[in-house]
Amino acid sequence: MANNKVKEIVTERIIRFIEENDKLPWSVGFNTAPPQSYVRKNRYHGTNYILTLMRGFSSPYWFTFKDVQKIGGRIRKGEAGTIVVYYNIREFEKQDPVTGETYLERIPFMRYYRVWNLEQLEPGHGIDENVPVVRESAEAIVAACAPTLTFGKKPHYAPGTDSIGIPPIERYGDSDRYYEALFHELIHWTGHKSRCNREMKPHSMDRGSYALEELVAEIGCAMLCHLCGIPVSENQAAYVKGWLEALNNDKGMIITAANRAQTAVDYIMSLAKPDVEGSRRLNPSMVL
């Protein structure tokens, strides 16, 4: 299936979820560990994180059809699978017709397949559903990044000074809202040229670029909050409507944003836990 068709299918499913639930899919499912493959033990990342999270299952464990067979399980009759996306780069050796020199042509490859949650399997699979959830420390994550923090009236990231402005924690009433705001700005902080090097233009210069960067920060913030067990605050209906308009106007925005958000989170976690997270940052097949 063509890459653009896969992008359309993924985007339409996310848009439909927002329309039907009046909430953003990356703001649900924080009562369990992040979604992950039971057999391969790796977490779902980027777009796949969103696609599995928005199904609303309590179990974080997911299986392909072959995985279900491998554990001797059976999918309950009538249970619909969830699409997830596989992305990689194919390399082909080509020859320049003029010079005769050979070179490698790199072509992105994308396809989707289906997975089922543990809760969609028949009883008797023998898997312990009481998953111990190990949470990361929000304080430790911020300390490992060691951004320059200044106190201000509202949270913001200043690219010129490469600093984060944040109101004192006492202004938030509880630490969850403080770290949620700080994580949002920390994702912006990763965009600096010395880190993930993202293009971050002010709203007045490029509305589309600004909207994309804000979506990156929204999704990346949710990912960090999920790792720390921090519920994301409810979004106002008008805010949700704004994202619906943006996603409808640019069908590729959500995949690009999820990809960049995952790269940002991986960068942050490579600082916080370099022995665990850093080794997978350059594997493109795990981003989506």
C-alpha positions, -999 to 999 in steps of 0.1 A, spaced: 0 0 0 13 35 -9 28 55 19 3 84 14 -27 60 17 -13 46 50 -10 82 63 -46 90 53 -59 59 70 -40 67 102 -50 103 102 -87 96 96 -88 72 125 -73 97 149 -97 125 136 -127 102 140 -116 94 176 -114 132 184 -148 139 168 -166 111 186 -150 115 220 -143 153 221 -109 146 236 -74 141 223 -62 104 221 -28 111 237 -46 123 269 -61 90 278 -49 57 293 -26 68 320 -38 43 346 -15 16 331 20 12 317 26 26 282 13 2 254 38 -24 244 43 -57 225 40 -86 249 61 -110 229 89 -85 218 88 -65 251 92 -32 233 69 -2 237 49 12 209 63 46 198 52 76 179 20 71 159 16 36 172 16 49 208 -14 71 199 -33 44 178 -31 18 206 -36 42 235 -69 56 220 -85 21 221 -89 26 259 -79 -9 271 -66 -13 306 -39 -38 297 -8 -24 281 -1 -57 263 -6 -61 225 -3 -91 201 -1 -97 164 -21 -127 151 11 -147 151 19 -136 186 -15 -149 198 -8 -183 182 27 -183 198 13 -181 233 -15 -206 225 -42 -180 228 -73 -172 208 -89 -139 198 -125 -136 210 -151 -138 183 -160 -104 168 -130 -85 183 -116 -59 159 -79 -55 156 -61 -22 159 -39 -9 131 -3 -1 138 23 12 113 57 -2 104 81 23 88 116 17 75 140 28 47 146 6 17 180 10 -1 184 2 -38 216 3 -57 213 25 -88 236 35 -116 240 71 -129 232 69 -166 257 98 -173 287 90 -152 281 52 -147 288 56 -110 267 35 -86 248 50 -57 223 40 -31 187 53 -34 168 55 -1 131 51 -3 108 53 27 86 23 31 54 22 52 27 -4 58 2 -12 85 -8 -44 102 -32 -53 130 -27 -61 167 -51 -72 195 -50 -62 231 -47 -88 259 -83 -80 269 -95 -92 235 -83 -127 240 -102 -157 252 -96 -167 289 -70 -194 295 -40 -177 278 -20 -180 310 -7 -145 311 -6 -126 344 -27 -95 338 -16 -78 370 11 -57 354 34 -39 378 37 -4 366 72 11 371 70 49 370 98 73 361 105 103 383 95 136 368 120 154 390 148 131 379 140 136 342 141 174 345 173 172 366 190 150 340 182 175 313 193 205 334 176 232 314 180 268 323 149 277 343 136 312 350 104 320 369 77 339 350 39 345 348 33 317 323 53 287 310 73 293 278 105 283 260 127 312 247 149 300 218 170 331 219 183 325 254 176 287 253 158 289 286 124 278 300 102 302 319 79 285 344 58 298 373 68 285 408 53 251 416 32 267 444 11 285 417 -1 252 403 -18 237 433 -3 203 427 29 189 413 12 171 384 1 203 367 35 218 373 54 189 356 28 187 328 35 224 320 73 219 324 73 188 302 55 207 274 83 233 274 110 207 278 98 192 245 102 226 229 136 228 245 147 197 226 141 215 193 172 237 198 199 232 171 222 216 196 197 189 204 171 176 180 174 207 157 137 212 147 125 242 128 105 264 153 91 295 138 69 320 157 31 320 149 35 354 132 60 340 107 46 306 98 13 294 112 16 259 99 51 254 113 40 269 147 10 245 148 32 215 140 57 224 168 28 228 193 15 194 183 49 179 188 50 195 223 15 182 231 22 146 222 57 146 237 44 160 269 18 133 271 44 106 265 66 119 294 35 123 316 25 87 309 60 74 318 57 93 351 20 84 358 9 120 355 -27 124 340 -29 150 313 -53 177 321 -87 178 303 -87 199 271 -114 225 265 -137 217 236 -125 248 216 -89 235 220 -99 201 206 -117 218 177 -86 237 169 -65 205 165 -93 189 144 -91 218 120 -53 216 118 -53 178 112 -80 181 85 -59 207 68 -27 187 68 -32 149 66 5 142 73 8 165 103 -1 139 130 25 113 117 52 140 114 44 154 149 43 119 165 76 111 149 93 143 162 77 140 196 91 104 199 125 116 189 123 144 215 112 120 242 140 95 233 165 124 235 153 134 269 153 98 282 188 92 268 199 119 292 179 105 321 186 68 314 214 65 288 220 28 294 183 20 286 169 45 261 198 58 241 205 28 220 172 29 202 170 65 191 183 59 156 161 29 146 135 44 122 113 13 123 105 19 159 95 56 156 60 52 142 
